[in-house]
Amino acid sequence: MSIKKIIYIIIGCIGVGLGAIGAIVPMIPAFPFLLLAAFCFGKSSERLNNWFISTKLYKDNLESYVQGRGMTWKTKIRIMITVTVLMSIGFIMMSRVPVGRIVLACVWLFHIFYFMLGVKTIEPETEG
């Protein structure tokens, strides 16, 4: 096994761990960490990738987006609120760096527009 694959596996495991924490703790977004894990496992090991895409964590948070269907409003809003809170902290801390504030504001606006207009909204799936 190459060093590159080992690094992908380690980063993927860290992504799964942080994603699992993010699925429980409201201030930590699960989505980007799970997306990172999916990417790393896809690059490193078919067996790990198959395991990961069969987990409830993946299916609840990432599956519909990866398949191109979109996200539920609940998921979109949770991501937007988390990013807004975290970026607000950075915005406040950059009180003496106006250029930094402008960049953060532009990134925040892009983020909001992307999730509102760029990611398709789907209805939540009902379990039956």
ZINORDA-V91056 format. One record per backbone hydrogen bond with DSSP energy under -1.0 kcal/mol. NH is the residue of the N-H (numbers start at 1). CO is the residue of the C=O. E is the energy in kcal/mol with one decimal. If there is no record, write none. Layout:
<<NH:CO:E> <NH:CO:E>>
//
This chain:
<<6:2:-1.9> <7:3:-2.5> <8:4:-2.2> <9:5:-2.4> <10:6:-2.5> <11:7:-2.7> <12:8:-2.6> <13:9:-2.5> <14:10:-2.2> <15:11:-2.5> <16:12:-2.4> <17:13:-2.4> <18:14:-2.8> <19:15:-2.5> <20:16:-2.6> <21:17:-2.1> <22:18:-2.7> <23:19:-1.6> <24:21:-1.1> <25:21:-3.3> <28:25:-1.3> <34:30:-2.4> <35:31:-2.4> <36:32:-2.1> <37:33:-2.3> <38:34:-2.6> <39:35:-2.2> <40:36:-2.8> <41:37:-3.0> <42:38:-2.1> <43:39:-1.6> <44:40:-1.5> <45:41:-2.1> <49:45:-2.4> <50:46:-2.6> <51:47:-2.2> <52:48:-2.9> <53:49:-2.5> <55:52:-1.5> <59:55:-2.2> <60:56:-2.8> <61:57:-1.5> <62:58:-2.9> <63:58:-2.0> <66:62:-2.6> <67:63:-2.3> <68:65:-1.5> <69:64:-2.0> <70:64:-1.3> <71:120:-2.6> <76:72:-2.5> <77:73:-3.1> <78:74:-2.2> <79:75:-2.2> <80:76:-2.7> <81:77:-2.7> <82:78:-2.0> <83:79:-2.5> <84:80:-2.2> <85:81:-2.6> <86:82:-2.5> <87:83:-2.8> <88:84:-2.0> <89:85:-1.7> <90:86:-1.6> <91:87:-2.6> <92:88:-2.6> <93:89:-2.3> <94:90:-1.1> <97:94:-1.9> <101:97:-2.0> <102:98:-2.2> <103:99:-2.5> <104:100:-2.7> <105:101:-2.6> <106:102:-2.4> <107:103:-2.6> <108:104:-2.8> <109:105:-2.6> <110:106:-2.5> <111:107:-2.6> <112:108:-2.5> <113:109:-2.8> <114:110:-2.9> <115:111:-2.3> <116:112:-2.3> <117:113:-3.1> <118:114:-1.8> <119:114:-1.3> <122:71:-2.3>>
//
